[in-house]
Amino acid sequence: MKKNNTNVLILSTVHISEEAKAWINAAKEKRFAVAVYDATQTITGWFIEIPSDYDAILNKENFPSAILDIISYAAAGGYRWAMLDHAASRITNLPIYE
């Protein structure tokens, strides 16, 4: 895994299940930091904060498995954010949902 200099893991939205998309959109109202970005009046991706205390948070939140996979992968690489973008590359070690 190669870490970029912005501390953001950039990955394709194919790594997000429909369940995870619904969770992300609902999570905007929760403590967990999620940001939706919309370049053309269409949701093209999300930013998910990778909490420094993610082990403690994982025990308290009901995360979809796709989100858990991304958080674990990003945390292992030392990333603080995951940016899911429809035009980004796929990551071989993460599940794909199409």
PyMOL commands that set and color helices and strands:
alter all, ss='L'
color gray80, all
select helices_A, chain A and resi 13-15+18-27+54-58+65-76
alter helices_A, ss='H'
color red, helices_A
select strands_A, chain A and resi 8-12+34-38+43-49+81-85
alter strands_A, ss='S'
color yellow, strands_A
deselect
rebuild
show_as cartoon
